[in-house]
């Protein structure tokens, strides 16, 4: 049964954030709000957590997982970024974008796109997510909480608790969340390619 954390959206309670991070460090899987929509998240090295995300979402091996990073210092550890790409990304973050970039050796192989050796990365503009990342000290491995056969993610913490009570270890509720995933931009080639239009303004990359 999932634990339910009622977290203040503007002033997250350190005690509750600490308890969520304890669960993550014990290889737990959480549902948490971001600046776009709810996501599923676990520690980078949590192989079972990755398998659980794949199962909940019915994902195949070509799915791009996303590393949710606290800042650019963390971002730069896990993906290779040219100066030109860095300027593009810096102009759009923090915010509702996910960028597909070539991964460094810091990223476990099982998280990479099997052919391209790329991974998704983003820096969110969300107080609760940032509090989690600060306490955790490493990126969260994440995937949009979009359930099979549904076109939009759930927006309410209590609803997620009801539906995924035995599939996740914790649900963070910080008020109603959005229902639009991030804008996904592939920056791994010479020209930016918009793979999904979402919360971030895609015109920056057109």
Backbone torsions as a table, in degrees:
resi	resn	phi	psi	omega
1	UNK	NA	132.2	-175.6
2	UNK	-73.8	140.9	171.8
3	UNK	-78.9	147.2	-174.9
4	UNK	-116.0	121.8	-178.1
5	UNK	-114.2	116.2	178.3
6	UNK	-93.3	98.6	-170.9
7	UNK	-106.4	136.6	179.2
8	UNK	-66.9	130.9	-173.7
9	UNK	-68.8	-27.1	-177.1
10	UNK	-104.9	-28.4	179.7
11	UNK	-131.3	75.1	-176.6
12	UNK	-57.4	132.2	-178.8
13	UNK	-68.5	119.5	-178.4
14	UNK	-55.0	-35.9	-179.6
15	UNK	-62.2	-43.5	-179.4
16	UNK	-70.3	-41.4	177.6
17	UNK	-60.3	-41.3	178.1
18	UNK	-61.7	-38.3	179.6
19	UNK	-68.1	-38.6	177.3
20	UNK	-64.0	-42.9	-179.3
21	UNK	-65.9	-34.7	173.8
22	UNK	-58.6	-42.9	177.4
23	UNK	-62.5	-43.7	179.2
24	UNK	-62.0	-42.9	-179.4
25	UNK	-68.1	-20.8	175.4
26	UNK	-92.3	21.2	178.8
27	UNK	65.7	36.7	174.0
28	UNK	-83.5	164.0	177.1
29	UNK	-117.7	130.5	-176.4
30	UNK	-121.8	156.0	167.1
31	UNK	-108.5	126.2	-173.8
32	UNK	-142.9	153.8	-178.4
33	UNK	-83.6	148.7	174.1
34	UNK	-129.2	-173.2	178.3
35	UNK	-77.8	-2.5	175.0
36	UNK	-112.8	-63.2	179.3
37	UNK	-158.1	-178.0	177.6
38	UNK	-67.3	148.5	178.6
39	UNK	-135.2	160.0	169.6
40	UNK	-97.7	137.9	-176.7
41	UNK	-144.2	148.5	175.0
42	UNK	-151.6	173.8	176.6
43	UNK	-67.1	152.2	-177.5
44	UNK	-56.4	-38.7	-176.9
45	UNK	-91.2	11.0	-175.5
46	UNK	-88.1	88.0	-176.5
47	UNK	-62.3	-41.5	179.7
48	UNK	-64.2	-38.1	178.4
49	UNK	-61.2	-41.0	177.7
50	UNK	-61.9	-44.6	178.9
51	UNK	-62.6	-37.9	179.0
52	UNK	-66.2	-39.4	176.7
53	UNK	-62.5	-45.2	178.9
54	UNK	-58.5	-40.7	-178.1
55	UNK	-68.7	-46.7	-179.7
56	UNK	-58.9	-40.6	-174.5
57	UNK	-98.0	-3.2	-175.9
58	UNK	54.0	54.8	-175.6
59	UNK	-94.1	148.5	174.1
60	UNK	-96.3	-178.0	-174.6
61	UNK	-71.2	-14.5	-178.7
62	UNK	-87.9	0.8	-178.5
63	UNK	-67.7	134.8	175.3
64	UNK	-85.9	110.7	169.9
65	UNK	-74.2	161.4	-178.7
66	UNK	-120.6	136.4	171.5
67	UNK	-95.3	115.3	178.9
68	UNK	-87.2	111.8	-174.0
69	UNK	-104.0	151.1	-179.9
70	UNK	-75.3	-39.7	-174.0
71	UNK	-157.2	-177.1	-177.0
72	UNK	-69.8	-28.4	178.1
73	UNK	-62.0	-44.1	178.5
74	UNK	-69.0	-44.7	178.6
75	UNK	-49.5	-47.7	-174.9
76	UNK	-70.1	-15.8	176.7
77	UNK	-72.8	-27.5	-166.5
78	UNK	-112.0	-14.4	177.3
79	UNK	-135.7	153.5	177.8
80	UNK	-92.9	127.7	-174.1
81	UNK	-132.6	123.1	174.2
82	UNK	-75.0	168.2	178.9
83	UNK	-60.8	-40.5	-178.6
84	UNK	-65.6	-43.4	179.1
85	UNK	-66.8	-39.3	179.1
86	UNK	-58.0	-43.1	-179.8
87	UNK	-63.7	-40.6	177.9
88	UNK	-61.8	-47.7	-177.4
89	UNK	-66.3	-42.1	-177.1
90	UNK	-61.2	-35.5	-179.0
91	UNK	-69.3	-18.2	-173.3
92	UNK	-113.2	3.6	-176.4
93	UNK	-129.3	156.4	-3.3
94	UNK	-70.2	152.9	-179.5
95	UNK	166.2	-168.3	-169.2
96	UNK	-85.5	50.4	178.1
97	UNK	-126.0	145.1	167.2
98	UNK	-117.6	131.6	-177.9
99	UNK	-111.4	132.6	176.1
100	UNK	-94.5	119.2	-175.3
101	UNK	-139.7	158.6	177.0
102	UNK	-63.0	133.7	-176.5
103	UNK	-84.3	150.4	170.8
104	UNK	-87.1	178.0	-179.9
105	UNK	-70.7	-8.0	177.8
106	UNK	-70.5	-19.4	-176.1
107	UNK	-90.8	124.4	177.8
108	UNK	-55.9	139.8	-174.6
109	UNK	-57.1	-36.1	-176.0
110	UNK	-66.0	-13.6	179.2
111	UNK	-90.3	-12.0	-174.4
112	UNK	-81.5	151.8	167.7
113	UNK	-61.3	126.5	-170.4
114	UNK	-58.7	-31.0	-176.9
115	UNK	-96.3	-42.9	-171.7
116	UNK	-89.5	-17.3	-176.7
117	UNK	58.5	39.9	179.3
118	UNK	-113.0	166.6	177.0
119	UNK	-146.7	155.0	176.0
120	UNK	-85.8	142.0	176.7
121	UNK	-138.5	149.3	173.5
122	UNK	-159.5	158.1	176.3
123	UNK	-118.9	110.2	-174.3
124	UNK	-82.4	153.5	175.2
125	UNK	-106.5	72.7	-176.3
126	UNK	-147.5	125.1	-172.4
127	UNK	-59.6	-46.4	-176.3
128	UNK	-67.7	-43.7	178.5
129	UNK	-61.2	-43.1	-179.8
130	UNK	-64.5	-36.7	177.4
131	UNK	-63.6	-42.0	176.8
132	UNK	-60.8	-46.9	-177.9
133	UNK	-64.4	-38.6	179.6
134	UNK	-63.9	-41.7	-178.8
135	UNK	-73.0	-36.7	-177.3
136	UNK	-72.2	-38.4	177.8
137	UNK	80.0	9.9	177.2
138	UNK	-154.9	167.2	179.9
139	UNK	-66.5	155.4	169.9
140	UNK	-93.6	130.4	172.0
141	UNK	-79.8	123.5	-170.1
142	UNK	-137.1	162.5	172.4
143	UNK	-151.0	140.9	178.3
144	UNK	-52.9	137.7	179.7
145	UNK	-82.8	73.3	178.2
146	UNK	-111.8	114.6	-173.8
147	UNK	-83.3	150.7	-177.2
148	UNK	-54.0	134.3	176.9
149	UNK	81.7	0.7	-179.5
150	UNK	-112.7	146.1	-176.0
151	UNK	-93.6	-17.6	179.8
152	UNK	-132.8	146.7	176.7
153	UNK	-74.5	154.0	174.1
154	UNK	-65.4	151.3	-174.1
155	UNK	-113.4	-9.1	-175.3
156	UNK	-114.5	133.7	179.9
157	UNK	-59.6	-42.4	-178.0
158	UNK	-64.0	-34.7	179.5
159	UNK	-67.3	-41.0	178.4
160	UNK	-64.9	-40.4	178.0
161	UNK	-58.8	-43.4	179.7
162	UNK	-65.1	-42.5	-172.1
163	UNK	-83.2	-30.5	-175.1
164	UNK	-118.9	26.6	-172.7
165	UNK	-56.0	-35.1	-177.4
166	UNK	-105.1	4.6	-178.3
167	UNK	-103.9	-24.3	178.6
168	UNK	-122.9	166.7	-178.5
169	UNK	-96.8	-20.5	-179.8
170	UNK	-157.1	149.2	173.3
171	UNK	-125.3	127.8	175.0
172	UNK	-98.9	125.2	176.6
173	UNK	-111.3	116.9	177.3
174	UNK	-126.3	37.6	-176.4
175	UNK	92.8	172.8	-176.5
176	UNK	-61.2	137.5	-179.0
177	UNK	-107.7	162.1	178.2
178	UNK	-70.0	170.8	-179.6
179	UNK	-119.5	9.8	-178.3
180	UNK	-110.0	119.3	177.6
181	UNK	-64.8	174.8	-179.8
182	UNK	-68.8	161.9	165.7
183	UNK	-78.9	127.9	-178.2
184	UNK	-104.4	124.9	-178.6
185	UNK	-123.2	122.4	176.6
186	UNK	-85.1	112.8	179.2
187	UNK	-110.7	20.8	-176.3
188	UNK	-85.8	-11.1	179.3
189	UNK	-111.4	-173.3	-176.3
190	UNK	-66.0	-36.8	-178.5
191	UNK	-115.6	140.1	176.1
192	UNK	-61.1	140.4	176.1
193	UNK	-127.3	123.4	180.0
194	UNK	-83.3	115.0	-177.9
195	UNK	-92.2	-26.1	179.0
196	UNK	-152.8	132.9	176.4
197	UNK	-94.5	126.0	-176.9
198	UNK	-144.9	-132.3	-172.1
199	UNK	-69.8	-35.1	-179.0
200	UNK	-78.8	144.3	-179.8
201	UNK	-67.9	112.5	-175.6
202	UNK	-71.6	-15.1	-174.9
203	UNK	-63.4	-21.6	177.3
204	UNK	-62.2	-21.3	-173.2
205	UNK	-119.1	13.3	-178.8
206	UNK	-100.9	NA	NA
